[in-house]
Amino acid sequence: MKLRQALSGSLTAVKSKFGEWDRNQDGKVDRTEFHQAVAALGLDTTETAINDAFDGFDQDEDGEINYKEYILHMLRELLSLSLSRVMDLFRQWDEDDEGVIDVDKFCKGMAEMGLDAPREDLEAIFGELDRAGTGRVDHADMRYLLRQKVD
C-alpha cells in the first residue's frame, strides 16, 4: 500500500516523476529503471511488491511502462476508489440529460473531483473512453474504464 501511495499523487507531478524515472529518456520506464525509482523513494518493500506494481502499470505486457500506460493506470486507480461518486458526478456533468458528455465536460468533471492533471492527458484518457470515436462518452464508456484491470 505504501508503494502505491508513493507512486500516486498529483497527476501533473506524475509527468515530472515519470521523466525522472526514465533514465535513458526513451519515453519508457523498464523494469530496472522502475526498481531504481522505487529504491530512490526509500521505501522498505519487497522485490515481489515492486515487480507486482510494475506489472500493474505495464498494461500491454511489453516489459516497459510508457507514460500513457502510467497515467491511465493512475487515473483508473483514482477513479475506481470512488466509482459511485464518479457515476453521480457523470450525471451532474450531463447537464442536458442526453446520457453523454464531451471532452470539455469530462475535463471539468475531473477537476471537480480534485484530479490535478494536464489537459492533454485528460484528453488522451477521454479518447480511451470514446471507443466509438464520436467525441462523446456515455455511462457505459465510463464504467468500461473503471472496470478495466488495475492490479
MDAnalysis code that builds the backbone (N, CA, C; Angstrom):
import MDAnalysis as mda
import numpy as np

u = mda.Universe.empty(453, n_residues=151, atom_resindex=np.repeat(np.arange(151), 3), trajectory=True)
u.add_TopologyAttr("name", ["N", "CA", "C"] * 151)
u.add_TopologyAttr("resid", np.arange(1, 152))
u.add_TopologyAttr("resname", ["MET", "LYS", "LEU", "ARG", "GLN", "ALA", "LEU", "SER", "GLY", "SER", "LEU", "THR", "ALA", "VAL", "LYS", "SER", "LYS", "PHE", "GLY", "GLU", "TRP", "ASP", "ARG", "ASN", "GLN", "ASP", "GLY", "LYS", "VAL", "ASP", "ARG", "THR", "GLU", "PHE", "HIS", "GLN", "ALA", "VAL", "ALA", "ALA", "LEU", "GLY", "LEU", "ASP", "THR", "THR", "GLU", "THR", "ALA", "ILE", "ASN", "ASP", "ALA", "PHE", "ASP", "GLY", "PHE", "ASP", "GLN", "ASP", "GLU", "ASP", "GLY", "GLU", "ILE", "ASN", "TYR", "LYS", "GLU", "TYR", "ILE", "LEU", "HIS", "MET", "LEU", "ARG", "GLU", "LEU", "LEU", "SER", "LEU", "SER", "LEU", "SER", "ARG", "VAL", "MET", "ASP", "LEU", "PHE", "ARG", "GLN", "TRP", "ASP", "GLU", "ASP", "ASP", "GLU", "GLY", "VAL", "ILE", "ASP", "VAL", "ASP", "LYS", "PHE", "CYS", "LYS", "GLY", "MET", "ALA", "GLU", "MET", "GLY", "LEU", "ASP", "ALA", "PRO", "ARG", "GLU", "ASP", "LEU", "GLU", "ALA", "ILE", "PHE", "GLY", "GLU", "LEU", "ASP", "ARG", "ALA", "GLY", "THR", "GLY", "ARG", "VAL", "ASP", "HIS", "ALA", "ASP", "MET", "ARG", "TYR", "LEU", "LEU", "ARG", "GLN", "LYS", "VAL", "ASP"])
u.atoms.positions = np.array([
    [0.820, -1.190, 0.000],
    [0.000, 0.000, 0.000],
    [0.867, 1.258, 0.000],
    [1.944, 1.258, 0.788],
    [2.824, 2.421, 0.819],
    [3.438, 2.673, -0.550],
    [3.754, 1.597, -1.258],
    [4.332, 1.738, -2.589],
    [3.343, 2.418, -3.518],
    [2.092, 1.980, -3.529],
    [1.066, 2.603, -4.369],
    [0.906, 4.079, -4.042],
    [0.874, 4.407, -2.757],
    [0.717, 5.800, -2.353],
    [1.899, 6.641, -2.827],
    [3.081, 6.098, -2.733],
    [4.268, 6.836, -3.154],
    [4.297, 7.049, -4.664],
    [3.683, 6.130, -5.402],
    [3.692, 6.231, -6.865],
    [2.530, 7.046, -7.403],
    [1.617, 7.455, -6.534],
    [0.472, 8.239, -6.986],
    [0.688, 9.702, -6.636],
    [-0.394, 10.430, -6.539],
    [-0.321, 11.842, -6.206],
    [-0.865, 12.668, -7.344],
    [-0.513, 13.922, -7.351],
    [-0.953, 14.835, -8.389],
    [-0.549, 14.303, -9.758],
    [-1.505, 14.224, -10.668],
    [-1.180, 13.704, -11.988],
    [-0.274, 14.661, -12.765],
    [-0.287, 15.935, -12.412],
    [0.642, 16.879, -13.025],
    [2.056, 16.554, -12.565],
    [2.217, 16.273, -11.281],
    [3.531, 15.916, -10.741],
    [3.994, 14.573, -11.281],
    [3.047, 13.706, -11.631],
    [3.387, 12.389, -12.153],
    [4.218, 12.507, -13.419],
    [3.888, 13.451, -14.288],
    [4.634, 13.613, -15.538],
    [6.101, 13.906, -15.239],
    [6.340, 14.760, -14.273],
    [7.704, 15.078, -13.873],
    [8.381, 13.855, -13.263],
    [7.644, 13.158, -12.408],
    [8.172, 11.959, -11.747],
    [8.544, 10.908, -12.794],
    [7.661, 10.699, -13.762],
    [7.915, 9.714, -14.799],
    [9.182, 10.076, -15.565],
    [9.354, 11.352, -15.884],
    [10.557, 11.806, -16.590],
    [11.833, 11.531, -15.812],
    [11.760, 11.660, -14.494],
    [12.923, 11.367, -13.657],
    [13.261, 9.877, -13.692],
    [12.249, 9.037, -13.726],
    [12.464, 7.593, -13.727],
    [13.059, 7.111, -15.040],
    [12.715, 7.785, -16.117],
    [13.143, 7.398, -17.456],
    [14.597, 7.842, -17.664],
    [15.510, 7.094, -17.078],
    [16.927, 7.473, -17.052],
    [17.531, 7.680, -18.435],
    [17.159, 6.834, -19.398],
    [17.752, 6.976, -20.735],
    [16.909, 7.854, -21.658],
    [15.833, 8.436, -21.114],
    [14.973, 9.389, -21.830],
    [14.419, 8.844, -23.145],
    [14.028, 7.564, -23.137],
    [13.445, 6.983, -24.344],
    [11.914, 7.003, -24.317],
    [11.345, 7.651, -23.271],
    [9.899, 7.746, -23.172],
    [9.257, 6.546, -22.502],
    [10.084, 5.633, -22.005],
    [9.588, 4.419, -21.358],
    [10.415, 4.132, -20.118],
    [9.784, 3.464, -19.169],
    [10.484, 3.029, -17.965],
    [10.501, 1.506, -17.988],
    [11.715, 0.959, -18.022],
    [11.801, -0.502, -17.998],
    [11.849, -0.974, -16.548],
    [11.872, -2.261, -16.353],
    [11.818, -2.835, -15.007],
    [13.000, -2.353, -14.152],
    [14.184, -2.285, -14.741],
    [15.360, -1.832, -13.996],
    [15.195, -0.385, -13.545],
    [14.769, 0.482, -14.458],
    [14.549, 1.887, -14.107],
    [13.479, 2.008, -13.019],
    [12.440, 1.184, -13.107],
    [11.371, 1.211, -12.116],
    [11.906, 0.811, -10.743],
    [12.716, -0.253, -10.700],
    [13.320, -0.674, -9.435],
    [14.189, 0.438, -8.859],
    [14.968, 1.106, -9.710],
    [15.813, 2.211, -9.251],
    [14.968, 3.355, -8.700],
    [13.855, 3.635, -9.368],
    [12.967, 4.711, -8.921],
    [12.374, 4.388, -7.555],
    [11.919, 3.165, -7.368],
    [11.345, 2.766, -6.079],
    [12.412, 2.810, -4.990],
    [13.613, 2.364, -5.316],
    [14.708, 2.410, -4.332],
    [14.994, 3.853, -3.925],
    [14.924, 4.771, -4.883],
    [15.180, 6.180, -4.601],
    [14.113, 6.783, -3.685],
    [12.928, 6.182, -3.675],
    [11.862, 6.661, -2.794],
    [12.127, 6.280, -1.338],
    [13.051, 5.342, -1.124],
    [13.437, 4.950, 0.218],
    [12.420, 4.095, 0.949],
    [11.570, 3.418, 0.208],
    [10.555, 2.574, 0.832],
    [11.123, 1.202, 1.158],
    [10.695, 0.673, 2.268],
    [11.073, -0.686, 2.646],
    [10.025, -1.619, 2.056],
    [10.303, -2.147, 0.866],
    [9.342, -3.009, 0.180],
    [10.082, -4.178, -0.460],
    [9.344, -5.197, -0.769],
    [9.958, -6.398, -1.329],
    [10.097, -6.284, -2.842],
    [10.985, -7.080, -3.377],
    [11.156, -7.139, -4.823],
    [9.870, -7.618, -5.494],
    [9.188, -8.542, -4.845],
    [7.920, -9.052, -5.377],
    [6.891, -7.929, -5.480],
    [6.799, -7.094, -4.444],
    [5.848, -5.979, -4.455],
    [6.192, -4.995, -5.570],
    [7.471, -4.739, -5.781],
    [7.894, -3.825, -6.847],
    [7.545, -4.419, -8.205],
    [7.835, -5.706, -8.380],
    [7.504, -6.359, -9.651],
    [6.001, -6.391, -9.889],
    [5.233, -6.628, -8.848],
    [3.774, -6.630, -8.985],
    [3.268, -5.248, -9.390],
    [3.830, -4.217, -8.767],
    [3.443, -2.846, -9.128],
    [3.811, -2.563, -10.585],
    [5.004, -2.941, -10.984],
    [5.428, -2.736, -12.370],
    [4.469, -3.433, -13.334],
    [4.148, -4.688, -13.036],
    [3.253, -5.455, -13.904],
    [1.872, -4.809, -13.987],
    [1.426, -4.194, -12.902],
    [0.141, -3.499, -12.913],
    [0.144, -2.303, -13.848],
    [1.265, -1.600, -13.897],
    [1.378, -0.449, -14.797],
    [1.563, -0.883, -16.249],
    [2.273, -1.968, -16.464],
    [2.608, -2.432, -17.817],
    [1.407, -3.163, -18.429],
    [0.394, -2.411, -18.800],
    [-0.863, -2.972, -19.276],
    [-0.721, -3.794, -20.557],
    [0.187, -3.418, -21.449],
    [0.335, -4.181, -22.693],
    [1.374, -5.292, -22.569],
    [1.953, -5.426, -21.365],
    [2.883, -6.504, -21.030],
    [4.085, -6.600, -21.974],
    [4.600, -5.423, -22.386],
    [5.762, -5.420, -23.264],
    [7.081, -5.242, -22.512],
    [7.021, -5.226, -21.165],
    [8.237, -5.100, -20.364],
    [8.657, -3.671, -20.127],
    [7.833, -2.715, -20.542],
    [8.128, -1.302, -20.343],
    [6.825, -0.574, -20.015],
    [6.975, 0.503, -19.269],
    [5.823, 1.349, -18.972],
    [6.021, 2.649, -19.726],
    [5.093, 2.960, -20.629],
    [5.171, 4.270, -21.250],
    [4.299, 5.225, -20.449],
    [4.451, 6.503, -20.704],
    [3.737, 7.499, -19.914],
    [2.231, 7.293, -19.997],
    [1.731, 6.953, -21.174],
    [0.289, 6.759, -21.333],
    [-0.197, 5.622, -20.436],
    [0.535, 4.520, -20.394],
    [0.158, 3.410, -19.520],
    [0.146, 3.861, -18.061],
    [1.169, 4.601, -17.693],
    [1.284, 5.055, -16.302],
    [0.107, 5.952, -15.934],
    [-0.180, 6.939, -16.763],
    [-1.242, 7.887, -16.445],
    [-2.611, 7.202, -16.470],
    [-2.827, 6.305, -17.427],
    [-4.098, 5.577, -17.472],
    [-4.276, 4.731, -16.214],
    [-3.226, 4.059, -15.809],
    [-3.302, 3.228, -14.607],
    [-3.637, 4.078, -13.387],
    [-2.930, 5.188, -13.228],
    [-3.154, 6.035, -12.065],
    [-4.559, 6.611, -12.074],
    [-5.021, 7.059, -13.231],
    [-6.365, 7.627, -13.295],
    [-7.414, 6.558, -13.009],
    [-7.250, 5.384, -13.574],
    [-8.186, 4.289, -13.291],
    [-8.224, 3.983, -11.795],
    [-7.046, 3.921, -11.205],
    [-6.993, 3.599, -9.787],
    [-7.675, 4.682, -8.950],
    [-7.393, 5.932, -9.259],
    [-8.019, 7.025, -8.518],
    [-9.530, 7.021, -8.697],
    [-9.975, 6.822, -9.926],
    [-11.408, 6.831, -10.195],
    [-12.106, 5.617, -9.589],
    [-11.448, 4.475, -9.616],
    [-12.095, 3.268, -9.113],
    [-12.305, 3.318, -7.602],
    [-11.555, 4.150, -6.920],
    [-11.749, 4.296, -5.483],
    [-13.094, 4.942, -5.167],
    [-13.678, 5.650, -6.141],
    [-14.953, 6.321, -5.917],
    [-15.888, 6.108, -7.096],
    [-16.112, 4.852, -7.480],
    [-16.963, 4.550, -8.627],
    [-18.341, 5.188, -8.503],
    [-18.981, 5.036, -7.355],
    [-20.333, 5.591, -7.224],
    [-20.296, 7.108, -7.310],
    [-19.274, 7.724, -6.751],
    [-19.141, 9.182, -6.826],
    [-18.939, 9.623, -8.272],
    [-18.115, 8.895, -9.003],
    [-17.872, 9.246, -10.404],
    [-19.171, 9.168, -11.206],
    [-19.944, 8.114, -11.002],
    [-21.176, 7.961, -11.763],
    [-22.192, 9.038, -11.382],
    [-22.247, 9.411, -10.107],
    [-23.123, 10.506, -9.694],
    [-22.673, 11.818, -10.330],
    [-21.362, 12.038, -10.325],
    [-20.835, 13.250, -10.953],
    [-21.088, 13.243, -12.453],
    [-20.967, 12.078, -13.087],
    [-21.233, 11.975, -14.527],
    [-22.639, 12.502, -14.826],
    [-23.574, 12.101, -14.010],
    [-24.960, 12.562, -14.210],
    [-25.047, 14.074, -14.064],
    [-24.264, 14.643, -13.149],
    [-24.254, 16.101, -12.992],
    [-23.601, 16.780, -14.192],
    [-22.549, 16.174, -14.715],
    [-21.854, 16.766, -15.860],
    [-22.741, 16.752, -17.095],
    [-23.616, 15.772, -17.164],
    [-24.542, 15.617, -18.288],
    [-25.734, 16.556, -18.072],
    [-25.470, 17.857, -18.181],
    [-26.459, 18.884, -17.860],
    [-27.723, 18.818, -18.714],
    [-27.612, 18.339, -19.945],
    [-28.779, 18.292, -20.824],
    [-29.476, 16.928, -20.802],
    [-29.079, 16.057, -19.899],
    [-29.695, 14.738, -19.710],
    [-29.731, 13.882, -20.975],
    [-28.694, 14.000, -21.811],
    [-28.604, 13.168, -23.008],
    [-27.946, 11.825, -22.724],
    [-27.342, 11.694, -21.551],
    [-26.656, 10.454, -21.211],
    [-25.241, 10.389, -21.747],
    [-24.717, 11.528, -22.219],
    [-23.351, 11.592, -22.744],
    [-22.686, 12.893, -22.305],
    [-21.348, 12.876, -22.310],
    [-20.581, 14.092, -22.058],
    [-19.511, 14.222, -23.135],
    [-19.044, 15.453, -23.359],
    [-17.958, 15.688, -24.302],
    [-16.657, 15.891, -23.523],
    [-15.587, 16.140, -24.239],
    [-14.269, 16.245, -23.611],
    [-14.199, 17.420, -22.642],
    [-14.851, 18.544, -22.969],
    [-14.815, 19.690, -22.063],
    [-15.501, 19.369, -20.738],
    [-16.645, 18.707, -20.801],
    [-17.352, 18.328, -19.576],
    [-16.542, 17.305, -18.786],
    [-15.888, 16.395, -19.491],
    [-15.051, 15.399, -18.816],
    [-13.914, 16.081, -18.066],
    [-13.204, 16.980, -18.741],
    [-12.076, 17.673, -18.103],
    [-12.553, 18.501, -16.909],
    [-13.668, 19.190, -17.076],
    [-14.238, 19.975, -15.980],
    [-14.614, 19.056, -14.818],
    [-15.222, 17.936, -15.131],
    [-15.621, 16.989, -14.093],
    [-14.442, 16.419, -13.338],
    [-13.379, 16.102, -14.049],
    [-12.191, 15.571, -13.384],
    [-11.610, 16.614, -12.432],
    [-11.607, 17.872, -12.864],
    [-11.118, 18.946, -11.989],
    [-12.000, 19.064, -10.751],
    [-13.321, 18.937, -10.934],
    [-14.244, 18.994, -9.804],
    [-13.995, 17.859, -8.817],
    [-13.514, 16.732, -9.324],
    [-13.191, 15.597, -8.449],
    [-11.878, 15.813, -7.711],
    [-11.154, 16.860, -8.087],
    [-9.877, 17.139, -7.444],
    [-8.702, 16.490, -8.134],
    [-8.905, 15.985, -9.365],
    [-7.795, 15.378, -10.097],
    [-7.021, 16.475, -10.816],
    [-5.786, 16.644, -10.405],
    [-4.907, 17.646, -10.988],
    [-4.122, 16.971, -12.103],
    [-4.572, 17.179, -13.344],
    [-3.903, 16.535, -14.481],
    [-3.839, 17.524, -15.642],
    [-2.776, 17.460, -16.416],
    [-2.691, 18.314, -17.602],
    [-3.841, 18.003, -18.569],
    [-4.361, 19.031, -19.220],
    [-5.492, 18.875, -20.131],
    [-5.192, 17.823, -21.198],
    [-3.988, 17.835, -21.758],
    [-3.693, 16.878, -22.832],
    [-3.769, 15.431, -22.339],
    [-3.435, 15.212, -21.074],
    [-3.537, 13.864, -20.516],
    [-5.000, 13.464, -20.326],
    [-5.808, 14.403, -19.857],
    [-7.233, 14.118, -19.714],
    [-7.879, 13.880, -21.076],
    [-7.457, 14.622, -22.081],
    [-7.979, 14.411, -23.432],
    [-7.601, 13.020, -23.948],
    [-6.398, 12.574, -23.609],
    [-5.984, 11.222, -24.012],
    [-6.842, 10.167, -23.321],
    [-7.130, 10.382, -22.046],
    [-7.991, 9.457, -21.317],
    [-9.388, 9.475, -21.924],
    [-9.871, 10.666, -22.241],
    [-11.195, 10.775, -22.865],
    [-11.214, 9.992, -24.181],
    [-10.126, 10.089, -24.936],
    [-10.021, 9.327, -26.182],
    [-10.104, 7.828, -25.947],
    [-9.531, 7.353, -24.832],
    [-9.636, 5.943, -24.481],
    [-11.079, 5.561, -24.156],
    [-11.778, 6.475, -23.493],
    [-13.182, 6.240, -23.155],
    [-14.062, 6.238, -24.397],
    [-13.764, 7.141, -25.313],
    [-14.575, 7.332, -26.520],
    [-14.214, 6.274, -27.554],
    [-14.560, 5.036, -27.242],
    [-14.177, 3.901, -28.085],
    [-14.790, 3.977, -29.474],
    [-15.948, 4.633, -29.612],
    [-16.611, 4.734, -30.915],
    [-16.091, 5.922, -31.717],
    [-15.300, 6.787, -31.095],
    [-14.749, 7.942, -31.798],
    [-15.774, 9.014, -32.126],
    [-16.804, 9.137, -31.306],
    [-17.880, 10.097, -31.573],
    [-17.643, 11.467, -30.958],
    [-16.631, 11.576, -30.088],
    [-16.410, 12.831, -29.380],
    [-17.267, 12.942, -28.135],
    [-17.936, 11.858, -27.795],
    [-18.804, 11.823, -26.616],
    [-18.688, 10.467, -25.944],
    [-18.866, 10.453, -24.641],
    [-18.868, 9.188, -23.908],
    [-20.148, 9.096, -23.087],
    [-20.564, 7.861, -22.838],
    [-21.765, 7.640, -22.041],
    [-21.407, 6.875, -20.774],
    [-22.429, 6.537, -19.999],
    [-22.205, 5.812, -18.735],
    [-21.460, 4.502, -18.962],
    [-21.813, 3.797, -20.014],
    [-21.176, 2.502, -20.288],
    [-19.685, 2.681, -20.561],
    [-19.327, 3.736, -21.285],
    [-17.916, 4.001, -21.552],
    [-17.165, 4.274, -20.251],
    [-17.770, 5.046, -19.368],
    [-17.137, 5.375, -18.094],
    [-16.973, 4.111, -17.255],
    [-17.989, 3.279, -17.193],
    [-17.876, 2.026, -16.434],
    [-16.797, 1.132, -17.030],
    [-16.672, 1.125, -18.358],
    [-15.647, 0.318, -19.028],
    [-14.257, 0.715, -18.521],
    [-13.983, 2.009, -18.473],
    [-12.683, 2.473, -17.990],
    [-12.463, 2.044, -16.547],
    [-13.457, 2.227, -15.723],
    [-13.298, 1.964, -14.301],
    [-13.190, 0.490, -13.971],
    [-13.695, -0.356, -14.829],
    [-13.689, -1.791, -14.554],
    [-12.518, -2.520, -15.197],
    [-11.694, -1.803, -15.959],
    [-10.524, -2.444, -16.541],
    [-9.536, -2.807, -15.443],
    [-8.682, -3.774, -15.748],
    [-7.694, -4.271, -14.795],
    [-6.822, -3.133, -14.258],
    [-6.706, -3.060, -12.949],
    [-5.867, -2.059, -12.319],
    [-4.751, -2.685, -11.495],
    [-4.860, -3.931, -11.102],
    [-3.858, -4.641, -10.270],
    [-3.274, -3.773, -9.186],
])
